[in-house]
Structures are given as structure tokens and as C-alpha cells.
Amino acid sequence: MSTTDNLWVITGAASGIGAATTQLARARGDRVLMLDVDAQAGQALAQATGAHFFRCDVASEESWEHVCAEVRAAGTPTHVHLNAGVQVAPPSAPLDAYQLETATLAGYRRMMGVNVDGVVLGLRALLPLMQPGGAIVVTASLAGITPYEVDPLYAMSKHAVVGLVRSLAGTLQRRGLRINALCPGGIDTNIIPDAQRTANAAFMAPEEVAEEVLMLMNTDITGKSWAKVAAGKPAFMVRAPGDRDKAAG
């Protein structure tokens, strides 16, 4: 049973950070509309948590049109977490399959559709439904603010959404909306290449990153990128060159 009027819309909600954020929001008594292409996992988590699941291909404009109808029926979205993301090759692929010259065009287009189009289309669909006071968190990556040689095309896609967040902030602030980009390092999710799961590799738990999502939903700061580099250490702001906004802390 919900105890607040908050309505979350979360993409990539069936696993990883999206699933952890769904569980955290439901534990607070907030309503959650889960969006994912994995209907089986999404419906199972929705049933377990009391969230509502709706299948959505975030790269599809038509899919977002159907989402808007679901959102309108549920109410006004107060928290939007645009979280869905993939790398350019599947986890089982060897690391050389992630490189610029060896990555498949199909993998590249799928990745850009999820990582970039999924954010752009999600914002275009949901912003008209939001009211002043609403907050948006985009899951970018540490690869969106630093180099990532393992998958340079993934890094490009995450740099793109960080730039979008930083550039939209002023416009959205004038509408009473806040937006921030969360840039975590290695997270134990199902997009990590299997070849990176070595004995010496350390990955953060999705649940810890979900706590940072909640923090960014509640901050008055907007238009910033926040690096989460290690378990037990809070996310910290990484300013764009020339950012002198003292009010942002």
C-alpha cells in the first residue's frame, strides 16, 4: 500500500540498478511504474514489490507513446529514473568485440538506441507530464566523464547523456524541474563483460547505487554529474569545465 503521492517511472527496472531503485522506492511507500523489455523478470519483481510493470522498448517512439497512456492513468510522475543501458556487445563476447573496429553495427545501433535514444525519447515523452518540483536522474557512467578503453563506443554514449543533462538543466529549472546524471563505476549488473569478472575485479552492488539515486532525487542541485567510484563512499560532484555555479555547492 502506498503511503505517499510520489510516482516513480524507472527504465531498465527489471534488473540491476533499476530493480534496486524499484525496491527502495517501494520500501518508502512510493508508487513505481517499472519499464523494461524483459517482461518475465519485470512482472516477477512487480509482483514481489507491489510495483506496476509495463513492457517498454526505450528506443521505440511508439513504445513511449503507450507508456504515456499508462503514466496518465497513474497520475503525475514525480521521480523519473532514466536508467536503461547496455554495452556495444553482449557480456559473453570477448573483449576485442567491444572495440571500435570490431564492434558490429547492429550492436552499436542497439546500444545507441537504448543509451541515448532511450534518454531523449523518455524525456520528450515524460517532461510534458511532470509538474514543478519533479526530479529526474539519468544513469550515465563513470565512462561518461572519464575514458573507458574497454568499450569506447559505450563511453561515447554516456558522454552524450552527461552533456544533455548539463545542457538541459537551465531550461528545466525554469520549469521547476531538476535533473542530474549519476556516473557510477563498475556495478555488478548483467551488462558487465564476462571477461572483466576476474578474481581481482571489485564491483559495487546495485543497492548502493540506488541509495545515490534517491539522494539525487532529493537534492536541490541540478544539472550536475555525480561520480560514484567505490562502495561505502558517497557520490561526488564532477563539474563541467567553466562551471562556477556556487549555489550548487
N, C-alpha and C positions, 0 to 999 in steps of 0.2 A: 504494500500500500504506500503510495506517495505521500510525503509529508510537506512538500514544497511545491511551488508553481514552476520550478525550473524544468525546462525541457532541453535535453541534450540531443544533438544529432551527431553521430560518430561514424566516420567511414573507416573501412578496414577493421570493423568492430568484432569480427568473429574470432580473431586470434591476436597474439602479441600485445602491443601497447593498446590497441583499440579495445580488446577484450578486457584488459586490466582496468582501463578507464571506465568501461561499462560497469564493471563490478564495483568500482569505487563510487561512481555516481549513484548507483542503485543502493549501495550501503548507506548513502546520505539521505535516501528517500526521494531522490530526483527521478523524474521520468526520463527514459532513454529510448530513442529511435536508433536502432542498430542498422547500419548499411554495410553490405558485403556481397561479393559474388558467391561465396561459399554458403549456400543455403543450409546444408546439413549442420555444419558447425554453428552457424548463426542462430538457427532455430533452437539448437540444443542449449546454447548459452542463454538465449532469451527465456526459454522455459525455466532454466535454473535460477535466473536472477529476477524475473518479472519484467524484463525489458520487452520492447516490441521490435521484432526483426522484419526488415523489408529488403528483398534482394535488389541490389543496385550494382551496375557496372559503371563505376565513376567516370570512365572515359566516354560514356554514351550520353549525348544530349537528351535523347528520348528517355533514357532511364531516369535522368534527373527530373524530367517533366512528371513522371509518375511519382517520384519522391516528393515533389512539391505538393501533390494532392494528398499524400499521406501526412505531410507536415501540417498542412492547413487543417486537416481533420483533427490533428492532435493539439494544435494551439500555436503559440508563438515561440519559436526557438530562442532560448536564452544563452545556450552554450553550444557552439559549433566546433567540433574537433575534426579537421580535415587531415586524416591520418593515413589513409591507404597508401601503400608504397611497395615497389618491387625493384629488384636489380635487373640488369640487362640480360642475365642468363639465369637458368634455374639453379637451385642450390647444388644439385648433383653434378653440374658441369665442372670441368677442370678450370683452374684459374685463368688459363690463357684464353678461354672462351669469353671472358669479360672485357677483353681489350678492344680498343677502337677498331683495329683492322680485322679482328676475328669475330667480333660480335655479329650476330645475324641481324638483318634489317627488321625481321619480324619481332625479335626480342627488343630491339631499340624502339620500335614504334609502340609496342605494348608498354614498355617502361615509361615512355614519354606520355602515353595516354593516361596511365594511372598516376604518375608522379606530378605531372604538370597540368594536363587537361583536367584531371580529377580535382585539382585545386581551383582552377579557373572556372570550370563548369559548376563546381559546388558553390563557389562564391556568387556567381551570376544567378544561380537558382535560389539560394537561401538569403542573400542580403535583402531582397525586397520584402521578405517575410519577417525580418528582425526589427525590433524596436530599440530605442535608446536604452543604454545600459547593458546591451548584449555583448558577448565576448567570443572571439574566435581564436583558436590555437591551431596552427598548421604544424604538423610533424615534418620537419625538414631532416637534417642530419648534421653531424659534425663534418661530414663530407660536403655540406653546403657552405661552409665557411673556411675549410682547410682542404688541401689536396687529398685525394684518395686514389692512389695509383692502381689499386686492385680493380676498380670499376670506374674509369674516368667519365663515362657517359652518365652513370648514376650521379656522380659528383656534379656534373653539369646540370642535371635536372634539379638537384637540390639547391644549387646556387641560384637557379631561376626562381624557385619559390621563395627563397630568402629575399631576393631582390623585389619580388612582388609584394611581400609583406611590408618591407621597409617603405616601399613607394606608395602603397595604398593607405598607410596609417593616417596621414593628414586628412585625406578625404573622408575616411570613415570616422575619424574623431569628430569632425564637424557634424556628423550624424549621430553622435553619442555612442559609437561602437568602438571597441578595442580589438586589436589584432596583434598577435605575437607569433614568432617562429621558435619552436623548440628544436634544438640541434643536438641530439644525443650521439654518443659514441657507440661502441658495439653493444647491441642488445640481443639477448637470447630469443630471437624470433625465427620464424620459418623462412626468412629471406637470406639468412647468413649462408654464404657458400660453405659446403661441407668441408672443403679443403682448408678453410680457416679455423675449423674446430680442432685445433691441435691441443696437446697436453698443456702447453704454456698459455693458451688463449684464455682470457677472462672476459666474460660478458655480463652486463648488468641485467637484472631481472626487469621484465616489463612493468611489474607492480611499482617499482621505484620510480620509473619514468612517469607513470600515471599520476603519482603524487605531484610531480612537477607540472603536469598538465593542469591539475586543479589549482596550483599556485598561480599559474599564468592566467587562468580564468578569473581569478580574484584580484589581480593586481590592477592598479590604476595606470600603470605604464603601458604604452602602446608603441607598436612599430619597431620592436627590437628583436634581435636574435639572441637566444639563450643556449649556451653550451652546457651540456651535462656529460662530464668526462669520466666520472667514477662513482661507484656505489658509495653511499654514505657522505658524499659531498654535494651540496646544493648546486643547482644550475646557476650560472653567472652570465651577466650580460656581455655580449661581444658587439661593440659599437661599429657602425659603418664608418669609413673614413670621412672626416668632416662633421661627424655627429657631435654637436655641442649642446644638446638639449639637457640643461641642468635639471629641469623639472623631472626628468626620467630617472634620476638617482645616480 
